[in-house]
Amino acid sequence: MAGKMSKTNVAARRQAREGAKKTCPECHNELEVAMVVEGRGKTTMVRLCCERAASADASSATA
C-alpha cells in the first residue's frame, strides 16, 4: 500500500474551489458579504460588492 497514488488531484480541486469563492456570480467582482440586521431583528445576508457595482454604474451614468 505504500506509494499508492491517489486518482484525485487534491491540490487542483482545492485551487478550483477557492477560485470560485472569490468572484461574485452576479457582478463578477471580488465577493464581499455582510450580515444586516433589520428593524424587527431579522438578519439577512447582503452582497456589498453588488451594491458598490450598482452605485458605481449610477455615478458613471450621470457623469
N, C-alpha and C positions, 0 to 999 in steps of 0.2 A: 504494500500500500504506500510505502514511502516513495515520493517522487511522482505521484499520480497528479496529472494536470487537470484543472477544472475546465469544463467546457465553456463556462461563462466568463467573459472578461469583466470582472467586477469593477475595475478602475474606469473602464469606458462607460459602464452603466451609471456609476456614481457621477461622472462628469456630465452625462446627458441629463440626469435628474436635476443637478444643481443649475445647469444652464436653463432649463425650462422654468425653474422657480424664479429666476431673476428678471424676466420680462413679463409685462402685463399683457394678457391676451386682448384687452380692449384697446389700449392706446399705444402699445408696443414700446413703452418707456420702462425705465427701471421700476420695479414693483415696490410701492410704499403703501402699507396698510395701517390703519389706526382704528381703535375701538372708540365709538362715540356713544355717550350716554344721553338719551333723550330726556325730556322733562318728566315723564312718568316713570323713569327708572329703567326703561327698555334700552338694551345695548344693541348696537348694530356695527358691523364692520364696514368701513368706508375706504375706498381706494383713493388715496391722496394724489397719486400720480395722474389719475384720470381728471380729477378736479383741477390740477395745475395745468394739464394739457388743454382743458376747455377754457380756462381763463387766459392762457397764452394765445389761443386761437381767437378769442373775442377781442383781445387787445391789439392783435395784429390786423384784424379786420377793420377796426376803427381808425387805425393809423394810416 
